[in-house]
Amino acid sequence: MKIYVHDQGITLAGKAWEIKQKLKEYQKQHKLVKDWINSVNKTVNNRIS
C-alpha cells in the first residue's frame, strides 16, 4: 500500500481492504482528511526550516 500526501489532498493506492484499514487507523488521529493533510504539511515545513 502506498500513501501520497500533497498540498491538495491525498492519494491512497492499494487493495480495498488495505485502504479501508488505513482510513480507520487515521480516523483515530484526525477527524477530517483536511486535518491529516495539515498535520503532515506542518511536519514537512518543520523539517525544512
C-alpha positions in Angstrom: 0.0 0.0 0.0 1.2 3.5 -0.8 0.0 6.8 0.6 0.8 10.1 -1.2 0.1 13.3 0.7 0.3 16.6 -1.2 -1.0 20.1 -0.8 -4.3 19.5 -2.5 -5.2 16.2 -0.8 -4.1 12.6 -0.5 -3.9 9.6 -2.8 -4.2 6.0 -1.4 -3.0 3.2 -3.6 -3.6 -0.4 -2.6 -6.2 -3.1 -2.2 -9.6 -2.0 -1.0 -9.3 -3.7 2.4 -5.8 -2.1 2.9 -7.3 1.4 2.2 -10.3 0.8 4.5 -8.0 -0.3 7.3 -5.6 2.6 6.9 -8.5 5.1 6.8 -9.9 3.7 10.1 -6.4 3.9 11.6 -6.0 7.6 10.6 -9.6 8.3 11.7 -8.5 7.8 15.3 -5.8 10.5 15.0 -7.6 13.0 12.7 -11.2 13.9 12.5 -11.1 15.2 8.9 -8.8 14.4 5.9 -8.0 18.2 5.9 -6.6 17.9 9.4 -4.5 14.9 8.3 -3.0 16.9 5.4 -2.4 20.0 7.5 -0.5 17.9 10.1 1.7 16.3 7.5 2.4 19.7 5.9 3.4 21.2 9.2 5.8 18.3 9.8 7.4 18.8 6.4 7.7 22.5 6.9 9.4 22.0 10.3 11.9 19.7 8.7 12.7 22.2 6.0 13.2 25.1 8.5 
